[in-house]
Amino acid sequence: MRYRNPIEDLATHRVENQPTELTDYDLFASDVVLQEAVARHGVDWGCDRLAALGATLGQAETLEWGRQANRHTPVLHTHDRFGHRIDEVEYHPAYHQLMSLWKTHGLGSIAWTAEQPGGHTMHAAMNYLAYQVEAGVMCPSTMNYAAIPTLRHQPDVAETWEPLILANHYDPRFIPVAEKTSATIGMAMTEKQGGSDVRANTSRATPIGRGGPGEAYEIVGHKWFCSAPMCDGILTLAYTADDLGMSCFLVPRWTPDGSRNRMHIQRLKEKLGNRSNASSEIEYHGAWAVMIGEEGRGIRAIMDMVQHTRLDVATWPAALMRQATIQAIHHCMGRNAFQNRLIRQPMMTNVLADLSLESEAAITLMLRIAAAFDRSKDDPKEAHFARIAVAIAKYWLNKRVVPHIHEALECLGGAGYVEESDMPRLYREAPLNGIWEGAGNVMCLDIMRALQREPESIDALFDEITSAAGDDRTFDTYVTETRAMLQQPGGLEPVARVFAERTALALQASLLKRFAPGYVADAFCRSRLDGARMFGTLPPDLPMGDLVARAWPAAA
């Protein structure tokens, strides 16, 4: 937090050799790599919106909202003072300020409302910027975005809910959705006995009338994780009596007759990070619900939502890397050590250059995948690429973000371990997206499932990678060896993580070779394709200063 006119001359010493606080800066204007990617993927039409968002996000007031929302965690009220069941979560005002900001700028709606091509790319760019301020409030934002294709499995329900979900203003009132001017929507899939294995779920849905798509049911069961339980509606899975398989249901917080629905919040999770988000355990005690899509095909319906949330959870580690990188560079620019600016010390420059390189590769990869989401409707090859690449990116970027932020935190020394620096908040946030929507092994299983069920995805993936082949023997050999893993004796599963890592690195290298300055691609290939190394071990002949200045132009 920035304070007005602090006293610098103290009784024992003068406060000096301290960096300034990084505040009142423009997150978009200072991000050269993001600007280039936005232009490359044809969404120049959104630059004014990104500029407005980036300038707002960097303001001291907005940054303080993020800190306050994270510090003052949600509070669950299961009953009122008289003993009535209410199941309401109370948030700090800063949470609502940020929710209003996200809604106003269209983070959850732009992908579906954009009048020009590139809505998903714009959505990813906006989410990448916003996540740098506070992560917890991004959960309801991404579910608003991702719920649309699932709701469209039931057009009559979508007709009512979609305009409210896509409205670009925030209505936090806890009242029936028919009385609201905008709505938010959540998701609850997993149960404690199954986790990622949702087929182990036990929740049951019983029809109130004739049953079937669009009809009313009562659900009895529990959900182990339900984030943002104050959303106006929750998409969930349950079995019906016909045992055709799980079906998808929308559970509104209020029933059509204006009663509170019997969705009871049991407790809020005490989490490592993502603390402004009220992740909860819930129980359905005969909760009123409406079936979405075909009976017994609920996993297929809700996977449309999961595929889109995975785009965001692949984007968010890139956002964390970006924020950690610029915080580290900014600190080193304002700090002297051993008679020189810290940023000019050779070992530190190597570390900062390596962090910058990793950040650029992450941004470049995630926006390419977002562009594939945009093109999927008209181009089957892009659809196959998006299907497998988002799983690869989600796996790999979330494996890289934790050591990346640890290294960035270390650049600040002891100051980076202190909460006031915001680095601990970034570090606590880093592991989450590797778990959300499928942990590492689940992602690798999903990659193999895509290869088996959609063999076209293999060609789409390697066609993208080999677009940069032919002028670099190291890269070409790496790609050839990676593709040869598909013929692994005994199957791919024992080495699935290795395959995911290698394809991710090959994708990043290919994109950088085609679209980044030559010294960036050279640095990445020389430091990543010959085996994993710690950050700060770039070959000494690389232009370290140029890599740092590309990440943070103020360092030039």
N, C-alpha and C positions, 0 to 999 in steps of 0.2 A: 504494500500500500504506500502511495506517495503522500507525504505530509508536507504541509506548507511551512516554509522557512525554518527548517530544523536548525538547532544550535550546533555549530561545527567546532567552536572553541570551548572545550571542556576544561574543568579544573586541572586535569592531569595530562591532557594531550589534545592535539588537534586531529579531527577526523579527516583522514586523507587516504589516498591510494585505494579508494573504493569506487567501483563502477556505479553508474547511474542506474535507476530502475528502467527496464525496457517497457515503456508505455507511450501512449499517444503516437503510435506508428500505424502504418497502413499494411495490413497483412497481405493484400493482393499486390499493391504497387511494389512491394519489396521482394516479391517472389518471382524472379525471372523465369524459373523453370516452369512454374504453373502458367504464367502468361504465354510462354511458347507452346505448351501443350494445348491450352485452350484454343489458340489460333490454329494449331496443326489439325485439330479435330473439328474445325469448322464452326465453333461456337463463339466467334467474335461478337455476334449479336448480344451475347450476355456479358460483355466486358463492363458495361456501365453498371449492371446489377452487381457483378463481383466487386467492382471498385467501391460501390456504396456499402456493400457488406463488409469488405475488408477494412475500410476506414472506420466503420462503426465498431467493429470487433476490437480494434486496437486502442480504442479510447480508454482512458483510465477508469471511467465509470463502468464500462462493460466488463473489463478485466476484473474489477472488484466484485461485480455480480457473480462472476464465475467462482471466485474465492469464497464468497459468502454462501452461495448455494452448496458448495462442497463442504464447508465447515459446519453449517447448521443443517444437520441431516433431518429427513422426514420423520414425522411422529405419527404413529398409528393410534387411532381412537376406535376401539371395537364397539364401545357402548357410550351412550350419553350419561349424564349425571344421575338420571332416574333409572338406568338399567336397560333402556331400549337398545337394541342392536342397530348400529349405524354403519360400521365398516368404512370409515373415512380416514384418509391420510392428509395430514397438515404439512404443507411445505413452507419454507422460508420465502418471503416476498421476492428475493433475488431469483429464485427458481422461476417464478411466474414472469418476472421481467425478461429472462432469457427465453422462456417458452414463447412469449409474445414476440420477441425479436425474431426467432426462427420462423414462426408462423407468418409474420409480416413480410419477411424476405422470401417466403415461398420455398423453404428448404424441402418440405415434404410434398410439395405440389408441382414444382416446376417440371419434373419429368413427364407429367401427364397433361399439363396445361400449356406447355410451350408451343407457340405458333410456328416456330422454326425447328428444323431438325437439330437434334443434339440435346434433348431434354435430360437424358440420363447423365450425359457428360457434365452438363451444368449442375445437376443435382450433386454429382460426386465432387465437383470443384467447390461448391458451396459448403458441403458437409466437411470437406477437408479443411476449409478455413474455420468453420464454426467449432469444430471439435478441439481446436487449439485453445479455446477459451474455457470450456468446461464440458466434460464428457457425459455426465449423468443425464443431462437434459436432452441429449441426442437420441436416447433410446425411444421415447415416444415419437420423435421426429422421423426416425427411420421406419418405425412400424406404420406410421401414417402413409409414408411413401410405398412401402412394400405390400400393404394390405390390398391395394387396388386390384391387382390381377386375381387375387383369391376371391375377393368379393364379386368380381365379374363372373364367377362361376354361377352366381345366382343373380341374374339381371334385375329382378324386382327389388331385391334387397340393396343392390348397388345403386339403384335409382334414388333411393332414399338417403343412403349414407354417404355416397361418394361426394356430392356437392358440399356436405358439411366437413368431410375430411380434408378436402382440397381448398377450403376457404382460407384466404390469406389474412386471417385475424384470429385472435385467441379468445376463447370463451371458457374460463376456468370454472364456471358455476357447476355445482354438482346437482343437476336437475335432469329430468327426462330429455332425451335427445331431441324429441319433437319440439321442445321449447327453446332449443339452443340455436345460436347463429353459426357455430362451428363445432367440430367434434374431434376427438382423438381416439385412436384405436390401438389395442394391444394384442398380445399373443400369449397363450399358455399351452404348451405341448407336453412337457416332461413331467413324469411322476417319479416318486422316490425309488420305486422298485425297479425302474427301467432306465432312467436317464435318457441317453441318446437312443436307446432301443425302445422307441415309442410303441412298438407292437406289444410290449409288456404292460402297457397301460391297462387299467381296470375300470376307468370311469364309464358309466352306462347312461344311455339316453333312451327315454321312453316317450313315444309320441303322445301328445295330448289329444289329437284327433286322428286323422287318417294317416299322418306321417308322410315322409318323402321330402324331396327338395323344396325348400321354401316354407315348410310347415313347422309348427311349433312342437317343441319337446321339453321335457324336464330332465335335467342332468343331475346325477348323484356321483360324486367322486372327489378327487383332490388333484392339485397340481403343485409340484415341488418348486417350480420357479414361475412366477408371474411378475414381470417387471411392469412398472407404471400401472398399478392396479386401479388408479383413479381415472384411467381412460374410460370413455363413454361406452365402449364395447370391447369384448375380449374374444378373439378367435381361438377356438379350442378344438380338441379331438376327443371323441368318445365312441364306444361301441354301441350299436343298436341291438335289439333283441334278435334280429335276423342273422346276426353274426356274419355279415357279408364283408366284414373288415371295418376299420374305423371310419367314421364320417366326420366331416368338419361342421362346426357350429359357430354361430355368432351369439355370444352371451352379453346382452346389454346390461348396464348397471341398474337400469330401471325397467320394469315390465310395461307392456302396453297400457295397462290400467293405471299407471302412475305410482305403483308400489316399488319399494326398494327390492331389487332382485336378491334371491337367496344365494348370493356369492359372498361367502364369509372370509375375510382376511384373517388368517390365523396368527401370523407374525410377520415382521419385516426382517430380512436377512441383514446381519451385521457383516459387511463385506470388506475385503482388502481395499478396494478402490470403488470408483463409480458411486460415491457415497451420496450424491444428491438424488440418485435414482432409487425409488422405493421398491426394490425387488422384494417379493413377498411369497408366502405360501398361502394358498387359498383352498377352500372346500366349497363344493357345490352341494347344497342341501335342497335338491329339487329345484335348481335354478332354471328359469325360463330361458329357452334358447330357440334359434331358428336354424334349420339345416341349410348349409351352403353347398350347393353342387350335388352331385350324384351320391346316393347312399352307398357306403362302403368304399368310396374313393376319396376319403378325407385326406389321406397322406399326400396324394397327388395334388389335391387342391391347395393344401397349405404349403407344399413345397414350392409353389409359385411365389409365395411370400418369402420363404426361406432363401430362395435363389437371389432375390433382390436385397434382403437384409445382408446376405453375404457380400454383396458389392460394397455395402457400407462398412462391414467389419474387416474388409480388405483395404478400404480407404483410410480408416481411422488410425492404424499403426503408422501409415505414412504421415498423417497429421501430427502424431506424437513425436515422430522422428524430426519433423520440421521444427516444431516448437522447441524441442530439446537442443537441436543444433544451433538455432539462432540465439537461444539463451546462453549457450556455452560460448559462442563467438562474441556476443555482446559483452559478457563478463571479461573475457580475455582481452578485449580491446580497451577496457577501462582499468586494467590492473597491471601494475609493474611487479616483476619478480626478477631478482638477480640482475639488477641494473638495466633491465630492458622490459618493454611491453611484453606481457605474457604471450600475446598473439604472435610475436616475432621470435619466440623461443623455438628452435627447430623441432624439438620433439612434440611440443604442443601444436605447432602448425601442422605437423603430420597427422596428429589425432583429429584436429578440426577439419582438415581436408578429407580425411577418411569418413568422418561423420557426415560431411556435406555430400560426399559421393554416394553413400548409402541412402541418404535422404532423396537425392535426385533420382536414383534408380527406382525408388519406391513410388515417388510421384508419377514418374513416366509410365511405369507399369500399370498403376491403378487407373489412370485416365485412358490408356489404350483399351483396357477392359471395359470401362464405362462406355466408350465409343462403340464397342462391339454390341453392347446392350441396345444402343440406339439403332444399329444397323441390322439387328437380328430379325426384325419384322420382315424385311425385304430380301435378306441375304442369308440363305441356310448355312453357308460356310461360317459367317460371322456368328450365327446362333450356336453352332457347334464349338467354335472357339470360345465364346463367352461361357458356355456351359462348363468347360473343363478349366479354362484359365482362371476363372474366379475362385475355384477351389484351390488351385495351385498357389495363387497369390495370397489367399487367406491363410493358407498353411505357412508359407515362407515368410511373408512380411511380419506375421505375428511371432515367428521364431526369432527374427532379427531385432525386433523393437526392444526387447528387454535388455540384451547386452548393449544395444545402441544407447539407450537412455542411461544405463549404468555408467557408461563411459563419458557421456555428456555431463552427468551429475558430478563425476570425479573431476572434470575440468574446473569446477568451482571450488574444489577442495572441501573443507569443512562447511563452508557456506552453502554448498549444494545439498548437504544433509539436513539443513535447517528448513523447517516448514515455510518460513517466510520467502524462501527462494522460489517456491512453486515446483522445484525439481522433484521433491518427494511425492507430490501429487501426480506428476507425470509418471514417475516410477511405479507407484501403486496401480495406476491405470493400465500400465503396459501389458500385464498378462491376460486381461479380461477377454479381449477379442479373439485370442487363441482358443478360448473355451466356448464363447457364445456361438451358437449355430454350428456346433460340432468341434470338438477338440482335435488335436493333431492327427491321431490315428483315424478318427472319423473322416477327416478331410482326405486322408490318403485312401481310405476305403472308397470314398466317393469318387476320387480320381480314377481308381481302377474300375468302378462301376460304369463311369462314363466311357472308358476305353472299351469295355466289353459290350455295353448296350448301344453305344453310338460310335462305331469304329471310324466314322467320318471325322470325329473329333481328333483322332490321331493325326490325320493329314492336315486338318485345319491348324492344329498346334504347331506341327513341324514346318508347315509352309510359312507360317508367321516367323518362326525362328530362323529358317534358312533364307529369308529375304535379305539377310545381311551376310550370307556366306560368300566365299570365293576370294577374299583378300587378306585372310588372317588364318594361318595354319593352326594356331592354338585354338581359335574359336571353332574352326571347321572340325578339328579332331574331337573337341569336346562334344559337339553336337552329334557327331557320328557315334561316339561311344555311348551317349545318352540314349539315342534311339535304339541302339543294339540291346539295351536293357529290356526292351519289350520281348525279346526272345530268351529271357532269363530261364535257365533250367529250373524246374520246380515252381515256376510262377513268379509273379512280380511282388506278391504280398510281403515276403520277408525283407525286400529291399525297397518297399514302396516309399518310405521316407527319403531314401537316397534319390529315387527317381523324381519325387516332388521337388527336392532341393535343386537338382541338376536342371530340370526343365525351367524352374523359376529363374535361376541364374542365366540360363541360355536365353530366355525371353528378355530379361533385363539387358543383357549384353547386346542382343540383336537390336533392341529399340534404341539403346544409346549409340550404337554404331551408325544407325541410320539417321538419328535426329539430334543428337547432342554434339557439341564441339568435339573435335578429334581427341583432344587431350583428356576429356571426360571418359570417352569410350575406351581409350588406351589404358587409363588408370583402372577402370573397372575390370577389364579383361585380364590385365596383368596381376591384379590383386585378388580376384575372385575365382578365376577358372583353374587355378593351380592348387586348390585346397584351402580349407578354412584357416583364417589367421585372426589374431586379435586386432582390434582397431588400433590405428596408429602405426601400422607396419607397411605403409605404402613404399614402393621403390623410391629411393632418395632422389632420382633424377626427374621425377614428375613435378609439374608446376604447382606446388602446394598452395601458393598464394592465390593463384587463379581459381583453384577449386573452392577455396574459402570465399573469395570475393564473388563467385558465381552464386553461392548460397546466400550471402549477405553483402550486397553491394557496398554498404557502408564501410566494410573492412578493406576496400580497395585502397 
